[in-house]
Amino acid sequence: MTINAYWMQIGGCGGDSLSFMNVESPNIDELFRSLDINLLWHPSLSNQSAKAHDQLVNDILSDQLKMDIFIVEGSVIQGPAGSGLFDTRNDIPTKDLVYALAQHAEIVVAVGTCAAFGGFGVDDIIESTGLQFCKSNKGGLLGAAFTARSGQPVINLAGCPCHHDIIAGTFNAIGNNIPLLLDDFNRPQEWYMTLVHQGCTRNEYHEYRVEEDDFGEKGCLFFHLGCEGPLVSGICNTKLWNQHSSKTRAGVPCFGCTSPDFPKQTPFFETNSIVGVPVKLPSGVDRAHYMVYKDMAAAAAPKRLKHKG
């Protein structure tokens, strides 16, 4: 049976679409053909006229056209003063259109951290929010109790942008009626139960606290350069970007973009520390024990690691 999918871009940069276009095995066309997904609309992949698009939306809202998957990319703009007038379509606040379309969807998917959690502008004049969360607080545009017609809450595919394999994997699961178990932030556990730290080529340096305070070396970026890899979930080092690399493999700290609180309020390239100890420690790490362990680990580091061989 054909699955109708409608992809809507709102307050964002389009980066999640660009990420998805890099999926390779299968590519977008092969993926949709194999799952019998009919892409009703995507702002970069569709060529209908504005008039035809308006009719498409009206057909969905009047239930003349079934919408199986509603994909939203970008944050919901509620400003100024809750009016939504900073972002309108045909003089209608986009937030109102998103809300209305969500009521007619079998499944709602928020692609990217902005759509999931609000991203940039939550505390700014634009008053951004996610579909069912605002940062880590459940609610968002649709409300904490919202469920799509299938009975499911919004599926949050976090990331800035979301990893292309996660987007493709979600379509594959939906197309094959495979249930997606969600975590506390409505993210599929399949891809958000492991840390970005897992698979990082700098792990051994991290364990022995061989640190970096500048770029271009092989050591750990967590202690001084703001790397969030040991703190946030993601598949960046187990399923590489474009099947090739990741931030940490390229020498760039993980920014923690899958976190509900992204972007963080502190500088990206600095670790917020107290007396040399990061304020945020990996889950399960006791601060008192860490204070003792860190010096022992550094002292026990093999020479090849100290010399970054």
Secondary structure by P-SEA (a helix, b strand, c coil): cbbbbbbbbccccaaaaaaaaacccccaaaaaaaaccccccccccccccaaaaaaaaaaaaaccccccbbbbcbbbbccccccccccccccccaaaaaaaaaaaccbbbbcccccccccccccccccccccccccccccccccccccccccccccccccccccaaaaaaaaaaaaacbbbbbcccccccccccccccccccaaaaaaaccccccccccccccccccccccccccccccccccccccccccccccccccccccccccccccccccccccccccccccaaaaaaaaaaaaaaccccccccc
